[in-house]
Amino acid sequence: MKKLLFLLVSLSVGSVSAQEVSIFDFVKTVDNNKEELIYYYENNWKILRDIALERDFIESYELLITEADSTADFDVILITRYKNEKQYQQGEERFQQIIKERNKEYGGIRLLNELKPGEFRKNVFHKITRTKFSSLK
């Protein structure tokens, strides 16, 4: 009986740790600066995630474009996916490490114009999700 209980607990813990964690950021373009916004994400956010992907720090990422409307006042959705809770818990520290390395090499963030990020984007809201089931591999 004790062995069976141990096995069940082990399996349930294993399934929780294998649960994918996704971060969704919903962003609104400010003052119609869409070109600046896309440039910023392509030359900063994407590069950090490409490095994180190469190092197996994240599972995947996406940048989705949509249209803001009366029910949802955002036009960009940023998604970063982690394989499991452990990878997610290490995420912030690992991204800080990548940012520090990249800043040494490139001297900071890349911008299209003189606008600062707060002048062309607004984070509307941020959501952390844990996948219960999915058809994605």
N, CA, C and O atoms as CSV, one atom per row, in Angstrom:
chain,resi,resn,atom,element,x,y,z
A,1,MET,N,N,0.817,-1.193,0.000
A,1,MET,CA,C,0.000,0.000,0.000
A,1,MET,C,C,0.863,1.260,0.000
A,1,MET,O,O,0.584,2.203,-0.741
A,2,LYS,N,N,1.919,1.281,0.836
A,2,LYS,CA,C,2.806,2.443,0.895
A,2,LYS,C,C,3.503,2.655,-0.446
A,2,LYS,O,O,3.682,3.790,-0.887
A,3,LYS,N,N,3.897,1.549,-1.095
A,3,LYS,CA,C,4.560,1.662,-2.396
A,3,LYS,C,C,3.612,2.237,-3.438
A,3,LYS,O,O,4.018,3.058,-4.261
A,4,LEU,N,N,2.358,1.816,-3.410
A,4,LEU,CA,C,1.367,2.324,-4.344
A,4,LEU,C,C,1.125,3.814,-4.114
A,4,LEU,O,O,1.067,4.589,-5.069
A,5,LEU,N,N,0.985,4.212,-2.868
A,5,LEU,CA,C,0.796,5.613,-2.532
A,5,LEU,C,C,1.988,6.453,-2.996
A,5,LEU,O,O,1.803,7.529,-3.564
A,6,PHE,N,N,3.196,5.972,-2.760
A,6,PHE,CA,C,4.409,6.657,-3.198
A,6,PHE,C,C,4.415,6.813,-4.714
A,6,PHE,O,O,4.750,7.880,-5.228
A,7,LEU,N,N,4.045,5.746,-5.435
A,7,LEU,CA,C,4.012,5.784,-6.894
A,7,LEU,C,C,2.999,6.817,-7.385
A,7,LEU,O,O,3.300,7.590,-8.294
A,8,LEU,N,N,1.811,6.838,-6.797
A,8,LEU,CA,C,0.794,7.812,-7.203
A,8,LEU,C,C,1.228,9.241,-6.939
A,8,LEU,O,O,1.021,10.118,-7.778
A,9,VAL,N,N,1.826,9.484,-5.785
A,9,VAL,CA,C,2.323,10.823,-5.472
A,9,VAL,C,C,3.430,11.213,-6.446
A,9,VAL,O,O,3.459,12.345,-6.929
A,10,SER,N,N,4.325,10.300,-6.734
A,10,SER,CA,C,5.424,10.570,-7.675
A,10,SER,C,C,4.893,10.912,-9.055
A,10,SER,O,O,5.378,11.844,-9.696
A,11,LEU,N,N,3.902,10.164,-9.515
A,11,LEU,CA,C,3.326,10.426,-10.834
A,11,LEU,C,C,2.616,11.769,-10.877
A,11,LEU,O,O,2.728,12.495,-11.865
A,12,SER,N,N,1.886,12.110,-9.821
A,12,SER,CA,C,1.174,13.384,-9.812
A,12,SER,C,C,2.149,14.553,-9.758
A,12,SER,O,O,1.911,15.571,-10.409
A,13,VAL,N,N,3.223,14.441,-9.013
A,13,VAL,CA,C,4.246,15.497,-8.969
A,13,VAL,C,C,4.907,15.621,-10.323
A,13,VAL,O,O,5.160,16.730,-10.793
A,14,GLY,N,N,5.189,14.494,-10.958
A,14,GLY,CA,C,5.806,14.509,-12.280
A,14,GLY,C,C,4.939,15.192,-13.307
A,14,GLY,O,O,5.448,15.937,-14.146
A,15,SER,N,N,3.619,14.953,-13.263
A,15,SER,CA,C,2.742,15.571,-14.239
A,15,SER,C,C,2.631,17.074,-14.021
A,15,SER,O,O,2.478,17.820,-14.988
A,16,VAL,N,N,2.704,17.535,-12.784
A,16,VAL,CA,C,2.658,18.969,-12.511
A,16,VAL,C,C,3.921,19.637,-13.027
A,16,VAL,O,O,3.849,20.705,-13.634
A,17,SER,N,N,5.081,19.024,-12.795
A,17,SER,CA,C,6.329,19.648,-13.226
A,17,SER,C,C,6.467,19.652,-14.744
A,17,SER,O,O,7.217,20.463,-15.286
A,18,ALA,N,N,5.753,18.755,-15.449
A,18,ALA,CA,C,5.817,18.709,-16.902
A,18,ALA,C,C,4.808,19.660,-17.541
A,18,ALA,O,O,4.761,19.767,-18.767
A,19,GLN,N,N,4.018,20.337,-16.755
A,19,GLN,CA,C,2.986,21.238,-17.234
A,19,GLN,C,C,3.609,22.490,-17.848
A,19,GLN,O,O,4.380,23.192,-17.192
A,20,GLU,N,N,3.273,22.765,-19.102
A,20,GLU,CA,C,3.806,23.942,-19.783
A,20,GLU,C,C,3.276,25.230,-19.143
A,20,GLU,O,O,2.107,25.313,-18.766
A,21,VAL,N,N,4.153,26.231,-19.028
A,21,VAL,CA,C,3.781,27.548,-18.516
A,21,VAL,C,C,3.955,28.547,-19.662
A,21,VAL,O,O,4.994,28.579,-20.320
A,22,SER,N,N,2.924,29.359,-19.888
A,22,SER,CA,C,2.973,30.368,-20.945
A,22,SER,C,C,2.746,31.748,-20.350
A,22,SER,O,O,1.911,31.932,-19.465
A,23,ILE,N,N,3.498,32.700,-20.849
A,23,ILE,CA,C,3.364,34.098,-20.441
A,23,ILE,C,C,2.776,34.863,-21.623
A,23,ILE,O,O,3.311,34.825,-22.731
A,24,PHE,N,N,1.676,35.554,-21.372
A,24,PHE,CA,C,1.027,36.365,-22.399
A,24,PHE,C,C,1.114,37.826,-21.973
A,24,PHE,O,O,0.719,38.183,-20.864
A,25,ASP,N,N,1.634,38.665,-22.862
A,25,ASP,CA,C,1.646,40.105,-22.639
A,25,ASP,C,C,0.825,40.745,-23.750
A,25,ASP,O,O,1.067,40.503,-24.932
A,26,PHE,N,N,-0.145,41.561,-23.364
A,26,PHE,CA,C,-1.029,42.231,-24.302
A,26,PHE,C,C,-0.608,43.697,-24.358
A,26,PHE,O,O,-0.609,44.396,-23.345
A,27,VAL,N,N,-0.248,44.148,-25.557
A,27,VAL,CA,C,0.393,45.452,-25.734
A,27,VAL,C,C,-0.402,46.300,-26.718
A,27,VAL,O,O,-0.905,45.808,-27.728
A,28,LYS,N,N,-0.503,47.583,-26.396
A,28,LYS,CA,C,-1.156,48.544,-27.287
A,28,LYS,C,C,-0.101,49.475,-27.868
A,28,LYS,O,O,0.766,49.977,-27.154
A,29,THR,N,N,-0.188,49.694,-29.162
A,29,THR,CA,C,0.676,50.672,-29.820
A,29,THR,C,C,0.206,52.067,-29.443
A,29,THR,O,O,-0.985,52.366,-29.524
A,30,VAL,N,N,1.130,52.919,-29.033
A,30,VAL,CA,C,0.816,54.288,-28.629
A,30,VAL,C,C,1.066,55.233,-29.804
A,30,VAL,O,O,2.079,55.133,-30.497
A,31,ASP,N,N,0.119,56.151,-30.013
A,31,ASP,CA,C,0.228,57.209,-31.028
A,31,ASP,C,C,0.580,56.677,-32.415
A,31,ASP,O,O,1.352,57.300,-33.143
A,32,ASN,N,N,0.023,55.540,-32.776
A,32,ASN,CA,C,0.190,54.965,-34.115
A,32,ASN,C,C,1.660,54.709,-34.490
A,32,ASN,O,O,2.019,54.783,-35.665
A,33,ASN,N,N,2.500,54.410,-33.506
A,33,ASN,CA,C,3.924,54.135,-33.749
A,33,ASN,C,C,4.174,52.637,-33.973
A,33,ASN,O,O,5.057,52.046,-33.351
A,34,LYS,N,N,3.390,52.040,-34.861
A,34,LYS,CA,C,3.452,50.599,-35.111
A,34,LYS,C,C,4.825,50.171,-35.650
A,34,LYS,O,O,5.355,49.139,-35.238
A,35,GLU,N,N,5.393,50.946,-36.553
A,35,GLU,CA,C,6.697,50.606,-37.130
A,35,GLU,C,C,7.779,50.569,-36.048
A,35,GLU,O,O,8.609,49.661,-36.020
A,36,GLU,N,N,7.760,51.555,-35.168
A,36,GLU,CA,C,8.713,51.614,-34.055
A,36,GLU,C,C,8.525,50.415,-33.123
A,36,GLU,O,O,9.492,49.791,-32.685
A,37,LEU,N,N,7.269,50.110,-32.833
A,37,LEU,CA,C,6.948,49.005,-31.942
A,37,LEU,C,C,7.441,47.667,-32.505
A,37,LEU,O,O,8.082,46.895,-31.792
A,38,ILE,N,N,7.150,47.395,-33.761
A,38,ILE,CA,C,7.567,46.132,-34.395
A,38,ILE,C,C,9.092,46.056,-34.462
A,38,ILE,O,O,9.674,45.004,-34.196
A,39,TYR,N,N,9.736,47.160,-34.814
A,39,TYR,CA,C,11.200,47.193,-34.846
A,39,TYR,C,C,11.777,46.838,-33.474
A,39,TYR,O,O,12.698,46.028,-33.367
A,40,TYR,N,N,11.229,47.447,-32.440
A,40,TYR,CA,C,11.699,47.208,-31.074
A,40,TYR,C,C,11.590,45.726,-30.706
A,40,TYR,O,O,12.549,45.136,-30.209
A,41,TYR,N,N,10.435,45.136,-30.947
A,41,TYR,CA,C,10.261,43.732,-30.586
A,41,TYR,C,C,11.110,42.799,-31.448
A,41,TYR,O,O,11.640,41.804,-30.955
A,42,GLU,N,N,11.235,43.118,-32.718
A,42,GLU,CA,C,12.038,42.269,-33.604
A,42,GLU,C,C,13.531,42.350,-33.285
A,42,GLU,O,O,14.246,41.358,-33.428
A,43,ASN,N,N,14.005,43.511,-32.858
A,43,ASN,CA,C,15.436,43.714,-32.629
A,43,ASN,C,C,15.860,43.641,-31.169
A,43,ASN,O,O,17.032,43.851,-30.858
A,44,ASN,N,N,14.939,43.352,-30.284
A,44,ASN,CA,C,15.244,43.223,-28.856
A,44,ASN,C,C,14.575,41.976,-28.281
A,44,ASN,O,O,15.246,40.992,-27.969
A,45,TRP,N,N,13.269,42.021,-28.146
A,45,TRP,CA,C,12.498,40.928,-27.546
A,45,TRP,C,C,12.766,39.606,-28.269
A,45,TRP,O,O,13.048,38.595,-27.626
A,46,LYS,N,N,12.680,39.609,-29.596
A,46,LYS,CA,C,12.884,38.397,-30.390
A,46,LYS,C,C,14.315,37.871,-30.251
A,46,LYS,O,O,14.517,36.665,-30.104
A,47,ILE,N,N,15.285,38.743,-30.295
A,47,ILE,CA,C,16.686,38.320,-30.184
A,47,ILE,C,C,16.944,37.658,-28.830
A,47,ILE,O,O,17.618,36.630,-28.761
A,48,LEU,N,N,16.414,38.239,-27.760
A,48,LEU,CA,C,16.574,37.628,-26.435
A,48,LEU,C,C,15.956,36.239,-26.414
A,48,LEU,O,O,16.536,35.314,-25.846
A,49,ARG,N,N,14.794,36.082,-27.023
A,49,ARG,CA,C,14.129,34.782,-27.038
A,49,ARG,C,C,14.819,33.789,-27.962
A,49,ARG,O,O,14.826,32.591,-27.680
A,50,ASP,N,N,15.395,34.260,-29.049
A,50,ASP,CA,C,16.184,33.357,-29.905
A,50,ASP,C,C,17.359,32.775,-29.124
A,50,ASP,O,O,17.638,31.579,-29.211
A,51,ILE,N,N,18.039,33.617,-28.369
A,51,ILE,CA,C,19.159,33.154,-27.540
A,51,ILE,C,C,18.648,32.188,-26.474
A,51,ILE,O,O,19.246,31.135,-26.253
A,52,ALA,N,N,17.547,32.540,-25.814
A,52,ALA,CA,C,16.968,31.676,-24.780
A,52,ALA,C,C,16.556,30.328,-25.368
A,52,ALA,O,O,16.721,29.294,-24.720
A,53,LEU,N,N,16.030,30.331,-26.571
A,53,LEU,CA,C,15.629,29.097,-27.244
A,53,LEU,C,C,16.847,28.220,-27.548
A,53,LEU,O,O,16.823,27.011,-27.317
A,54,GLU,N,N,17.910,28.840,-28.069
A,54,GLU,CA,C,19.159,28.106,-28.347
A,54,GLU,C,C,19.725,27.460,-27.094
A,54,GLU,O,O,20.275,26.360,-27.153
A,55,ARG,N,N,19.592,28.134,-25.970
A,55,ARG,CA,C,20.143,27.635,-24.704
A,55,ARG,C,C,19.164,26.727,-23.950
A,55,ARG,O,O,19.449,26.289,-22.835
A,56,ASP,N,N,18.024,26.454,-24.558
A,56,ASP,CA,C,16.983,25.622,-23.946
A,56,ASP,C,C,16.448,26.244,-22.651
A,56,ASP,O,O,16.132,25.532,-21.698
A,57,PHE,N,N,16.351,27.581,-22.625
A,57,PHE,CA,C,15.799,28.300,-21.475
A,57,PHE,C,C,14.284,28.459,-21.617
A,57,PHE,O,O,13.580,28.629,-20.622
A,58,ILE,N,N,13.779,28.403,-22.868
A,58,ILE,CA,C,12.350,28.494,-23.141
A,58,ILE,C,C,11.982,27.417,-24.157
A,58,ILE,O,O,12.847,26.845,-24.820
A,59,GLU,N,N,10.690,27.154,-24.264
A,59,GLU,CA,C,10.171,26.180,-25.222
A,59,GLU,C,C,9.896,26.830,-26.577
A,59,GLU,O,O,10.231,26.264,-27.618
A,60,SER,N,N,9.277,28.032,-26.565
A,60,SER,CA,C,8.946,28.725,-27.811
A,60,SER,C,C,8.510,30.160,-27.492
A,60,SER,O,O,8.383,30.546,-26.330
A,61,TYR,N,N,8.286,30.931,-28.550
A,61,TYR,CA,C,7.757,32.289,-28.394
A,61,TYR,C,C,6.986,32.668,-29.649
A,61,TYR,O,O,7.173,32.074,-30.711
A,62,GLU,N,N,6.117,33.665,-29.513
A,62,GLU,CA,C,5.346,34.183,-30.640
A,62,GLU,C,C,5.053,35.659,-30.416
A,62,GLU,O,O,4.914,36.113,-29.280
A,63,LEU,N,N,4.962,36.394,-31.506
A,63,LEU,CA,C,4.443,37.750,-31.500
A,63,LEU,C,C,3.259,37.732,-32.457
A,63,LEU,O,O,3.416,37.443,-33.643
A,64,LEU,N,N,2.083,38.040,-31.942
A,64,LEU,CA,C,0.862,38.027,-32.749
A,64,LEU,C,C,0.346,39.445,-32.913
A,64,LEU,O,O,0.351,40.230,-31.964
A,65,ILE,N,N,-0.101,39.772,-34.121
A,65,ILE,CA,C,-0.682,41.075,-34.415
A,65,ILE,C,C,-2.194,40.909,-34.518
A,65,ILE,O,O,-2.682,39.976,-35.155
A,66,THR,N,N,-2.924,41.813,-33.894
A,66,THR,CA,C,-4.375,41.791,-33.940
A,66,THR,C,C,-4.872,43.221,-34.083
A,66,THR,O,O,-4.072,44.144,-34.233
A,67,GLU,N,N,-6.158,43.408,-34.039
A,67,GLU,CA,C,-6.738,44.746,-34.112
A,67,GLU,C,C,-7.380,45.092,-32.777
A,67,GLU,O,O,-8.173,44.318,-32.242
A,68,ALA,N,N,-7.040,46.237,-32.252
A,68,ALA,CA,C,-7.703,46.713,-31.036
A,68,ALA,C,C,-9.163,47.002,-31.365
A,68,ALA,O,O,-9.492,47.446,-32.465
A,69,ASP,N,N,-10.031,46.739,-30.390
A,69,ASP,CA,C,-11.444,47.063,-30.567
A,69,ASP,C,C,-12.032,47.473,-29.222
A,69,ASP,O,O,-11.303,47.618,-28.241
A,70,SER,N,N,-13.332,47.657,-29.176
A,70,SER,CA,C,-13.973,48.157,-27.957
A,70,SER,C,C,-13.917,47.158,-26.798
A,70,SER,O,O,-14.043,47.561,-25.642
A,71,THR,N,N,-13.732,45.877,-27.079
A,71,THR,CA,C,-13.658,44.883,-26.004
A,71,THR,C,C,-12.233,44.519,-25.619
A,71,THR,O,O,-11.999,43.993,-24.531
A,72,ALA,N,N,-11.284,44.795,-26.498
A,72,ALA,CA,C,-9.881,44.451,-26.232
A,72,ALA,C,C,-8.988,45.545,-26.801
A,72,ALA,O,O,-8.756,45.597,-28.009
A,73,ASP,N,N,-8.489,46.415,-25.935
A,73,ASP,CA,C,-7.712,47.579,-26.367
A,73,ASP,C,C,-6.218,47.262,-26.422
A,73,ASP,O,O,-5.414,47.870,-25.716
A,74,PHE,N,N,-5.863,46.297,-27.274
A,74,PHE,CA,C,-4.463,45.964,-27.526
A,74,PHE,C,C,-4.351,45.500,-28.970
A,74,PHE,O,O,-5.341,45.078,-29.568
A,75,ASP,N,N,-3.145,45.576,-29.535
A,75,ASP,CA,C,-2.965,45.135,-30.912
A,75,ASP,C,C,-1.771,44.206,-31.111
A,75,ASP,O,O,-1.485,43.797,-32.236
A,76,VAL,N,N,-1.074,43.872,-30.028
A,76,VAL,CA,C,0.038,42.921,-30.084
A,76,VAL,C,C,-0.085,41.973,-28.892
A,76,VAL,O,O,-0.381,42.391,-27.773
A,77,ILE,N,N,0.149,40.696,-29.156
A,77,ILE,CA,C,0.191,39.700,-28.089
A,77,ILE,C,C,1.563,39.038,-28.157
A,77,ILE,O,O,1.954,38.497,-29.192
A,78,LEU,N,N,2.283,39.087,-27.047
A,78,LEU,CA,C,3.590,38.452,-26.940
A,78,LEU,C,C,3.420,37.187,-26.103
A,78,LEU,O,O,2.831,37.225,-25.022
A,79,ILE,N,N,3.935,36.074,-26.603
A,79,ILE,CA,C,3.810,34.809,-25.883
A,79,ILE,C,C,5.191,34.193,-25.720
A,79,ILE,O,O,5.934,34.046,-26.691
A,80,THR,N,N,5.526,33.839,-24.499
A,80,THR,CA,C,6.748,33.084,-24.217
A,80,THR,C,C,6.311,31.824,-23.486
A,80,THR,O,O,5.616,31.889,-22.472
A,81,ARG,N,N,6.733,30.662,-24.020
A,81,ARG,CA,C,6.343,29.385,-23.423
A,81,ARG,C,C,7.543,28.683,-22.814
A,81,ARG,O,O,8.635,28.652,-23.381
A,82,TYR,N,N,7.301,28.124,-21.644
A,82,TYR,CA,C,8.304,27.338,-20.921
A,82,TYR,C,C,7.845,25.885,-20.884
A,82,TYR,O,O,6.649,25.614,-20.782
A,83,LYS,N,N,8.787,24.952,-20.964
A,83,LYS,CA,C,8.451,23.525,-20.958
A,83,LYS,C,C,7.721,23.095,-19.693
A,83,LYS,O,O,6.822,22.255,-19.731
A,84,ASN,N,N,8.122,23.682,-18.578
A,84,ASN,CA,C,7.569,23.250,-17.290
A,84,ASN,C,C,7.784,24.349,-16.254
A,84,ASN,O,O,8.374,25.390,-16.540
A,85,GLU,N,N,7.300,24.096,-15.069
A,85,GLU,CA,C,7.371,25.076,-13.979
A,85,GLU,C,C,8.815,25.419,-13.614
A,85,GLU,O,O,9.128,26.579,-13.349
A,86,LYS,N,N,9.680,24.431,-13.600
A,86,LYS,CA,C,11.089,24.669,-13.241
A,86,LYS,C,C,11.745,25.624,-14.234
A,86,LYS,O,O,12.430,26.565,-13.833
A,87,GLN,N,N,11.538,25.386,-15.523
A,87,GLN,CA,C,12.118,26.256,-16.539
A,87,GLN,C,C,11.562,27.680,-16.397
A,87,GLN,O,O,12.293,28.659,-16.544
A,88,TYR,N,N,10.265,27.778,-16.109
A,88,TYR,CA,C,9.646,29.094,-15.889
A,88,TYR,C,C,10.254,29.791,-14.677
A,88,TYR,O,O,10.578,30.977,-14.748
A,89,GLN,N,N,10.413,29.080,-13.576
A,89,GLN,CA,C,10.960,29.669,-12.351
A,89,GLN,C,C,12.373,30.210,-12.566
A,89,GLN,O,O,12.773,31.174,-11.913
A,90,GLN,N,N,13.120,29.601,-13.469
A,90,GLN,CA,C,14.482,30.049,-13.772
A,90,GLN,C,C,14.507,31.143,-14.839
A,90,GLN,O,O,15.557,31.727,-15.107
A,91,GLY,N,N,13.362,31.417,-15.442
A,91,GLY,CA,C,13.277,32.314,-16.589
A,91,GLY,C,C,13.809,33.712,-16.361
A,91,GLY,O,O,14.625,34.195,-17.147
A,92,GLU,N,N,13.372,34.369,-15.315
A,92,GLU,CA,C,13.769,35.759,-15.086
A,92,GLU,C,C,15.281,35.888,-14.913
A,92,GLU,O,O,15.910,36.757,-15.517
A,93,GLU,N,N,15.848,35.030,-14.098
A,93,GLU,CA,C,17.299,35.058,-13.877
A,93,GLU,C,C,18.054,34.807,-15.184
A,93,GLU,O,O,19.050,35.468,-15.474
A,94,ARG,N,N,17.572,33.858,-15.952
A,94,ARG,CA,C,18.231,33.532,-17.226
A,94,ARG,C,C,18.119,34.679,-18.228
A,94,ARG,O,O,19.081,34.975,-18.937
A,95,PHE,N,N,16.950,35.329,-18.294
A,95,PHE,CA,C,16.809,36.470,-19.196
A,95,PHE,C,C,17.696,37.625,-18.757
A,95,PHE,O,O,18.266,38.314,-19.603
A,96,GLN,N,N,17.826,37.851,-17.467
A,96,GLN,CA,C,18.719,38.905,-16.979
A,96,GLN,C,C,20.165,38.623,-17.395
A,96,GLN,O,O,20.903,39.542,-17.751
A,97,GLN,N,N,20.558,37.367,-17.349
A,97,GLN,CA,C,21.900,36.956,-17.784
A,97,GLN,C,C,22.086,37.265,-19.274
A,97,GLN,O,O,23.114,37.815,-19.668
A,98,ILE,N,N,21.105,36.917,-20.094
A,98,ILE,CA,C,21.185,37.183,-21.542
A,98,ILE,C,C,21.224,38.679,-21.806
A,98,ILE,O,O,22.007,39.137,-22.639
A,99,ILE,N,N,20.394,39.448,-21.114
A,99,ILE,CA,C,20.364,40.906,-21.292
A,99,ILE,C,C,21.717,41.511,-20.943
A,99,ILE,O,O,22.218,42.368,-21.671
A,100,LYS,N,N,22.308,41.076,-19.845
A,100,LYS,CA,C,23.616,41.589,-19.436
A,100,LYS,C,C,24.677,41.295,-20.502
A,100,LYS,O,O,25.477,42.166,-20.846
A,101,GLU,N,N,24.678,40.071,-21.018
A,101,GLU,CA,C,25.632,39.691,-22.078
A,101,GLU,C,C,25.407,40.525,-23.327
A,101,GLU,O,O,26.356,41.020,-23.935
A,102,ARG,N,N,24.147,40.676,-23.706
A,102,ARG,CA,C,23.822,41.409,-24.930
A,102,ARG,C,C,24.153,42.900,-24.781
A,102,ARG,O,O,24.620,43.526,-25.733
A,103,ASN,N,N,23.915,43.464,-23.609
A,103,ASN,CA,C,24.244,44.874,-23.388
A,103,ASN,C,C,25.739,45.127,-23.496
A,103,ASN,O,O,26.158,46.163,-24.012
A,104,LYS,N,N,26.549,44.185,-23.012
A,104,LYS,CA,C,28.007,44.319,-23.154
A,104,LYS,C,C,28.402,44.335,-24.620
A,104,LYS,O,O,29.266,45.106,-25.039
A,105,GLU,N,N,27.755,43.468,-25.396
A,105,GLU,CA,C,28.100,43.335,-26.809
A,105,GLU,C,C,27.536,44.465,-27.669
A,105,GLU,O,O,28.217,44.961,-28.566
A,106,TYR,N,N,26.285,44.876,-27.395
A,106,TYR,CA,C,25.615,45.847,-28.259
A,106,TYR,C,C,25.345,47.194,-27.606
A,106,TYR,O,O,24.896,48.118,-28.283
A,107,GLY,N,N,25.601,47.330,-26.328
A,107,GLY,CA,C,25.426,48.610,-25.669
A,107,GLY,C,C,23.987,49.006,-25.358
A,107,GLY,O,O,23.696,50.197,-25.248
A,108,GLY,N,N,23.094,48.058,-25.214
A,108,GLY,CA,C,21.723,48.382,-24.815
A,108,GLY,C,C,20.709,48.033,-25.870
A,108,GLY,O,O,20.994,47.302,-26.819
A,109,ILE,N,N,19.508,48.574,-25.689
A,109,ILE,CA,C,18.418,48.236,-26.596
A,109,ILE,C,C,18.563,48.961,-27.927
A,109,ILE,O,O,19.177,50.025,-28.015
A,110,ARG,N,N,17.989,48.366,-28.947
A,110,ARG,CA,C,17.998,48.960,-30.281
A,110,ARG,C,C,16.650,49.598,-30.546
A,110,ARG,O,O,15.607,48.972,-30.357
A,111,LEU,N,N,16.678,50.855,-30.987
A,111,LEU,CA,C,15.471,51.606,-31.291
A,111,LEU,C,C,15.528,52.107,-32.721
A,111,LEU,O,O,16.605,52.398,-33.240
A,112,LEU,N,N,14.371,52.210,-33.359
A,112,LEU,CA,C,14.291,52.700,-34.733
A,112,LEU,C,C,14.527,54.206,-34.784
A,112,LEU,O,O,15.227,54.701,-35.667
A,113,ASN,N,N,13.946,54.925,-33.843
A,113,ASN,CA,C,14.045,56.384,-33.784
A,113,ASN,C,C,14.504,56.775,-32.387
A,113,ASN,O,O,15.099,55.964,-31.678
A,114,GLU,N,N,14.240,57.968,-32.002
A,114,GLU,CA,C,14.631,58.460,-30.677
A,114,GLU,C,C,13.586,58.172,-29.608
A,114,GLU,O,O,13.799,58.479,-28.435
A,115,LEU,N,N,12.463,57.588,-29.999
A,115,LEU,CA,C,11.399,57.306,-29.044
A,115,LEU,C,C,11.820,56.221,-28.065
A,115,LEU,O,O,12.441,55.229,-28.447
A,116,LYS,N,N,11.479,56.417,-26.821
A,116,LYS,CA,C,11.709,55.410,-25.776
A,116,LYS,C,C,10.535,54.442,-25.785
A,116,LYS,O,O,9.445,54.808,-26.224
A,117,PRO,N,N,10.734,53.198,-25.306
A,117,PRO,CA,C,9.649,52.212,-25.347
A,117,PRO,C,C,8.318,52.693,-24.774
A,117,PRO,O,O,7.267,52.371,-25.329
A,118,GLY,N,N,8.333,53.442,-23.698
A,118,GLY,CA,C,7.095,53.948,-23.110
A,118,GLY,C,C,6.348,54.934,-23.992
A,118,GLY,O,O,5.173,55.217,-23.760
A,119,GLU,N,N,7.032,55.458,-25.009
A,119,GLU,CA,C,6.410,56.419,-25.913
A,119,GLU,C,C,5.724,55.758,-27.104
A,119,GLU,O,O,4.939,56.410,-27.792
A,120,PHE,N,N,6.001,54.477,-27.369
A,120,PHE,CA,C,5.370,53.810,-28.509
A,120,PHE,C,C,4.634,52.523,-28.135
A,120,PHE,O,O,4.045,51.879,-29.003
A,121,ARG,N,N,4.658,52.143,-26.862
A,121,ARG,CA,C,3.935,50.939,-26.447
A,121,ARG,C,C,3.400,51.101,-25.034
A,121,ARG,O,O,3.952,51.833,-24.212
A,122,LYS,N,N,2.316,50.399,-24.781
A,122,LYS,CA,C,1.738,50.366,-23.443
A,122,LYS,C,C,1.345,48.924,-23.150
A,122,LYS,O,O,0.590,48.312,-23.905
A,123,ASN,N,N,1.861,48.389,-22.051
A,123,ASN,CA,C,1.470,47.042,-21.645
A,123,ASN,C,C,0.081,47.132,-21.022
A,123,ASN,O,O,-0.106,47.777,-19.990
A,124,VAL,N,N,-0.881,46.487,-21.650
A,124,VAL,CA,C,-2.260,46.543,-21.198
A,124,VAL,C,C,-2.477,45.564,-20.044
A,124,VAL,O,O,-3.011,45.934,-18.998
A,125,PHE,N,N,-2.059,44.313,-20.245
A,125,PHE,CA,C,-2.067,43.367,-19.141
A,125,PHE,C,C,-1.165,42.181,-19.435
A,125,PHE,O,O,-0.727,41.976,-20.567
A,126,HIS,N,N,-0.900,41.409,-18.397
A,126,HIS,CA,C,0.075,40.325,-18.384
A,126,HIS,C,C,-0.624,39.114,-17.758
A,126,HIS,O,O,-1.270,39.238,-16.718
A,127,LYS,N,N,-0.495,37.952,-18.388
A,127,LYS,CA,C,-1.148,36.754,-17.878
A,127,LYS,C,C,-0.180,35.582,-17.910
A,127,LYS,O,O,0.545,35.383,-18.885
A,128,ILE,N,N,-0.178,34.802,-16.819
A,128,ILE,CA,C,0.605,33.573,-16.735
A,128,ILE,C,C,-0.392,32.428,-16.765
A,128,ILE,O,O,-1.342,32.407,-15.983
A,129,THR,N,N,-0.179,31.473,-17.665
A,129,THR,CA,C,-1.086,30.333,-17.780
A,129,THR,C,C,-0.314,29.027,-17.646
A,129,THR,O,O,0.888,28.969,-17.906
A,130,ARG,N,N,-1.014,27.996,-17.242
A,130,ARG,CA,C,-0.458,26.650,-17.160
A,130,ARG,C,C,-1.352,25.735,-17.958
A,130,ARG,O,O,-2.556,25.661,-17.713
A,131,THR,N,N,-0.769,25.036,-18.914
A,131,THR,CA,C,-1.531,24.186,-19.814
A,131,THR,C,C,-2.063,22.951,-19.103
A,131,THR,O,O,-1.315,22.218,-18.455
A,132,LYS,N,N,-3.342,22.738,-19.234
A,132,LYS,CA,C,-3.975,21.538,-18.676
A,132,LYS,C,C,-3.889,20.403,-19.685
A,132,LYS,O,O,-3.507,19.286,-19.336
A,133,PHE,N,N,-4.243,20.687,-20.938
A,133,PHE,CA,C,-4.051,19.729,-22.030
A,133,PHE,C,C,-3.982,20.502,-23.339
A,133,PHE,O,O,-4.472,21.627,-23.428
A,134,SER,N,N,-3.373,19.896,-24.356
A,134,SER,CA,C,-3.160,20.578,-25.620
A,134,SER,C,C,-2.878,19.559,-26.718
A,134,SER,O,O,-2.406,18.454,-26.450
A,135,SER,N,N,-3.173,19.946,-27.957
A,135,SER,CA,C,-2.832,19.109,-29.104
A,135,SER,C,C,-1.416,19.411,-29.604
A,135,SER,O,O,-0.871,18.670,-30.422
A,136,LEU,N,N,-0.821,20.508,-29.107
A,136,LEU,CA,C,0.524,20.880,-29.535
A,136,LEU,C,C,1.552,19.930,-28.940
A,136,LEU,O,O,1.399,19.455,-27.815
A,137,LYS,N,N,2.578,19.665,-29.692
A,137,LYS,CA,C,3.663,18.781,-29.212
A,137,LYS,C,C,4.747,19.590,-28.574
A,137,LYS,O,O,5.741,19.033,-28.110
